[in-house]
């Protein structure tokens, strides 16, 4: 049985469902859980600087922090458990698949939970699916979450 679980989330509606499922799974398996959100690398915005405010990266991170914290708080309210478990939230920047895999390696995760699709259709067409990259190269088991097909 896994002892450490990493839940990869984006800011989409599916991301919120992944947080809720990950939260519930964490309590039922009684595992230490970390939620990770990966923001686009700064190079993605290269050339657009004149149109973005100087603190653009900071503002994006603040938005992500608020939204992910809301997702976790909502999951705790919607599926309360008798014992309170604290869940850590980690933010990274870069390629989502690579960052999730690297974090899982460095922190010896036993299970990664990721949604079956990401937020950006364009990104999926250009660079491939984050979920498939994680499933292929992760150092541990991967559960690809698809709404309506929950096992536990």
WOCORFEN-V347804 format. One record per pair of residues at least 4 apart in sequence whose ideal C-beta (glycine too) atoms are under 6 Angstrom apart, sorted by the first residue. I is the first residue (numbers start at 1). J is the second residue. D is the distance in Angstrom with one decimal. If there is no record, write none. Layout:
# WOCORFEN-V347804
I;J;D / I;J;D
This chain:
# WOCORFEN-V347804
2;31;5.4 / 2;110;3.4 / 2;111;4.0 / 3;31;5.7 / 3;110;5.5 / 4;32;5.0 / 4;109;5.0 / 4;110;5.2 / 5;31;4.9 / 5;33;4.9 / 5;111;4.6 / 6;34;5.3 / 6;36;5.9 / 6;104;5.3 / 6;109;4.5 / 6;112;4.8 / 7;22;3.4 / 7;35;4.9 / 7;113;4.6 / 8;36;5.4 / 8;100;4.7 / 8;114;4.4 / 9;15;4.3 / 9;18;5.2 / 9;19;5.4 / 9;35;5.8 / 9;37;5.5 / 10;15;4.3 / 10;118;5.7 / 10;119;4.6 / 11;15;5.6 / 11;67;5.2 / 12;119;4.3 / 14;115;4.6 / 16;71;4.9 / 17;147;5.4 / 18;22;5.9 / 18;115;4.5 / 18;145;5.2 / 19;71;4.0 / 19;72;5.9 / 19;75;5.2 / 20;75;4.3 / 21;145;5.4 / 22;113;4.9 / 23;75;3.8 / 24;79;5.0 / 25;29;5.9 / 26;31;5.5 / 26;33;3.9 / 27;81;4.4 / 28;152;5.8 / 33;87;4.8 / 34;88;4.8 / 34;90;5.7 / 35;89;4.8 / 36;90;4.7 / 36;100;6.0 / 36;103;5.8 / 37;64;5.5 / 37;68;5.2 / 37;91;5.5 / 38;92;4.8 / 38;96;4.1 / 38;99;4.4 / 39;60;6.0 / 39;64;5.9 / 39;93;4.9 / 40;44;4.2 / 41;93;5.6 / 41;94;4.7 / 48;52;5.8 / 52;56;4.1 / 55;59;5.5 / 68;89;5.6 / 72;87;6.0 / 74;78;6.0 / 92;99;4.3 / 94;99;5.0 / 96;130;4.6 / 97;130;4.6 / 97;133;3.4 / 97;134;5.4 / 100;134;5.5 / 101;137;5.4 / 101;138;5.6 / 103;107;6.0 / 104;109;4.1 / 104;112;5.6 / 104;138;5.9 / 104;139;5.7 / 104;140;6.0 / 105;139;4.9 / 109;140;5.4 / 110;140;5.4 / 111;141;5.2 / 112;138;5.4 / 112;142;4.8 / 113;143;4.8 / 113;145;5.8 / 114;131;5.0 / 114;134;5.3 / 114;144;5.9 / 115;145;5.3 / 116;131;5.6 / 116;144;5.2 / 116;146;4.6 / 118;130;5.1 / 123;127;5.8 / 124;129;5.6 / 131;144;5.3 / 134;138;5.2 / 134;142;5.7 / 135;142;4.6 / 138;142;5.0
